[in-house]
Amino acid sequence: MAQLLATDLAQFASGHPLIIYTNQPHHFAAHPNVQAVKHTPRGVLPYHERRFAIAHGLTLAPKVMYLDADVRICAPIPADLQFLPGLTARSCGNLHHHLQAQRQRQPQSAALRHKTNVIMKMAHRIGVNPAHPDLKFINEFLFVLHEDQGREQEFLKIWGDLALYADTLGLHKHPTYAMALAAIKSNFPIHHHEMPGLDFFDDRIETVRICQGQSSPTAKAAYFEQQKRIEQAPRSLLQRGWERVTGKLLFTYHRLRVQWLVHGPWAALRSRKKY
């Protein structure tokens, strides 16, 4: 999917590099617009790893657009899109309203109780009131980070600390919570902007649009089909079994590694800034 995105951006955003942090940079050798960087994961799962590519991008330009690897760009990116200093999300809202809606849908969910508990602990770790009214929920598939007098660097640093801390507590996905707390702590503003004219495809967003009558089922049918062919490519029973075993082994390894990094003997040697 990332190779398709690279092709899209070569066509619709020529002159702008696509930075990809990956364990297989050779996969992008045929894409001259891609800066593929060999990357070893810091966390348990890859969800928070995007912060490294964003930090890299900020060394090249004052603002960086982040896109999930399975997002597609369907037309030229408008040259007149303007973004304020801070983080601008294509989709975001109030974090407390988001969590309340989840509780109403799943009042008995143990996973939701665990997630809420981890958010509380993350907030306590950096001295942020978990009831802060300005905490935002960010749909992290598409957003822009614009430098803001160095606050963006503090934001990324706190996000990274919370990412590893959340890993030790068993919350390996949903970087929005660490991002929201880091933004409050670093005074890094979060804005909502629908980015008019930016024609993109995300299968989840497009499905919602179709259900709400905002898009036709045929409008992005080719993109759905391409994604389906890649994600549901036939694999042998041996391949599926091997992926399952190696996936579990890697998950266990990274979880033990992060626990050791945060709580082990080396933790005492790391910088322990008091927030």
N, C-alpha and C positions, 0 to 999 in steps of 0.2 A: 504493500500500500504506500509506503514512503517513497518508493521509486515513481509511482504514479503522481504523487504530490510534487516530486521534483520536476517531472515533465510538465505538469500544469504551470508551475512557477517559472520555468524556463520560457514558457509561451506567454504567460500573463503578467509576469513581474520580472522581466529581463533586466539585468543589471543589479539585482538584489540577490545576495547569496542566501542559500538555505543551509543552515548549520544543523548538523545531525550528530548527536553523540550516540555511538553504537559500538557493540563488540565486534561488528563485521563491516568496517569501513570500505572494504574492497567491493562490496555490493553496489557502491555508488561511483565506481571508477568511470563509468560511461556518462556521468552527469556533471558537466563542467561547472554548473551553477551551484553544486553542493560542496560544502566544506565538511567532510566526514571526519570526525575525531574519534579515535579509539578511546573507549571509555569502559572502565571497570565499575560496576555498580557500588554505590556507597550504602544503599539501603537494602531492605529485604526484597521488595518488589520495585519495579521501575517507575512507579507513579510520581515520585518526588524528584527523579533524576533530571527532569526537564530544567530544573533550576541551573544546572551547569551550562547547558546550551544557551539559556537566557543570559547568564553572566558573560559568556563568551561573546554573544551578540552585542552586548553593551560596550564592549571594547572596540567595536567596529562602527557603531552608530549610536546616537542619543536615544533612539527608540527601537524596540524589537517587537515584532508580531510573533506570538507563539501559536502554532497550529498542531493539533493532534495528528499523528502520522496517518490516520485513516480519514482525515478531512481532505476534500478535493476543492480546488479553486476552478470555477467554471467560466470565468470571463476576466478581462483585465481588471486589476485592482485599481480603484479610482485614485487618481493622483491628488485629489483635493481632500482626502480624508484627514481630519485634524484631531489630535489627541492631546489632552491636558497632561501635565506632569503627574505621575502616579501610575496606577494600574487601571486600564480601561477594559472592561469585559463586555463581550457581545451579549452575554446573558448573565444577570446576577440579581440578587435581591437581599432582603433582610435575613440574616442567619437564623434568628430566633423564630421568625415566621416559617422558615423552611423546616426547622426541626419540629415545630409544633404541628405542622401539616403531616410530617412523617409519623409522629406519635398518634395522631388521630386515625391514620390509616392502619397503623400497626401497634395498637396499645399494649400488646403483650410481647413485643419483640425483645428478646434478650440481646440480640445484636445491636439494636438501637440503644438500649440502656447502656451497653458496654461503650458504644461510640460516644454517647453523651458524657459518660464518666471520664473517658480519655480526653475529651475536649476540655472538661473542667480541670483536669490535671495539667494539661498543656497551658491553660490560661494561668493557673497558679504558678507554674514553673517560671513564667516571665513577668509575673506581677500585673496581669491584665484582668480586669473585672469581666468574668464570663457573661455577665448580663449587660455588657456595654451595648448601648442602643445602635452604635454605628458598625457593629460586626456584620460583615457581608458574607453571603453564600455566593460563590463564584462557580459558574459552569465553566470548567477549565479547558474546554476544547479549543477555545479561540479567545485570546486576549492580547492586549498590547501593554508593554512595560515602557514607560517614558522616564528618563532620568529626572531626578528632582533634588538637586543640591546634595547629592550623596546619600539621601534617604533610601534610594533603591539598593545600595550596597548593604545597609543595615537590615533592610527588609529581607534580602536574600540570605544574609548570615543567620538571622533569627529563624527564618523558614527552615534552613538546613538543620539547625539545632533541634527544632521541634519535629522535623521529619524523623530523625534518628530516635528521639525520645518516644514518639508515637509508635515507632517500630518495636521498641522494647515493651510497650504496653499492648501489643497485638493489633494495632490499627495500621495496616500497611497500605491502604488505599486512601482515596478521598483527600488529596492535598489541599483542597479548598479550606479546610479547618486550620491547618498550620498557616496557610497564606493569610487568612482573615485575621488571625491573632497577631501574626508578624506585622501586618499592615498597621494595626492599631498601635502596637508597641513602638514602631519606628516612625509613626506619624506619616505614613506613606498613604496618600489618599487612593480610594477605589471609586471609580466612576462607572456608570452604565452608559453604553452608547451602542445603538443598533447597527452602526456602521453602514448607512444606506449606500447602496450601489455595490457592496461587496457580495458578489454572487458565489456562494460556496455550497458544498454538499457535505452533510453529516447525516448518516443514515438514521440516527435517532431523531434529530431535529426535523429532517424531511418527513419522517413517518408522522410526527405530531402535526406538521403543516398539512399533510394530506388529510389526516383525521379531522382537522379543523376547517377544511375547505379552503385553505390558503395556498394550496398547490395541487396540481393535477398528478395523478398516479403515473402518468407517462412523461412528465416534465424531466425527471431525473432518473428514469428507468434504466438507462444505460449505465449510470453510476452504481445503482443498486446491483445490477447484474455483474459488473466488474468486481465489486467487492465480494459478492457471493462466490464467484469463481475462485477467488484467492483464498478466502477464509474457509471455504468448504471444499477445498481441493481434495480429491481422494487420496487416502493414505492407507497403507497396508496395516494389518493387525499388529505386525511386528513394529512398525513405525509408531503407531499409537501407544503401544505398550512401552516402548523405549522412551518416548516423550513424557509419559506419565511418571515413569521411574526416575528419570533424570530431573524432571521438574520438582518432584518431592525431595530428592537429594539436594538440589540446589537451594530450595526453600529452607530446608533444615540448616544447611551450611551458612547461608546468609543470616538467618535468624540468630544462630549461635555467635557468628562473627560480630553482629551489631550489638548483641548483649554484652559481649566481651569488650567491645570498643567503648560502650557507654558506661558500663559498670565494672569492668575489669581493672587490672593493675595499671594499664596504660591511661586510664581515665584521669588518674591523678596528675599525669604529665600534660594533659590538655589544658588549654586556656579555659578558666572558669569565670567568665565575666558575669558579674551580678547585674541582673537586669533592673 
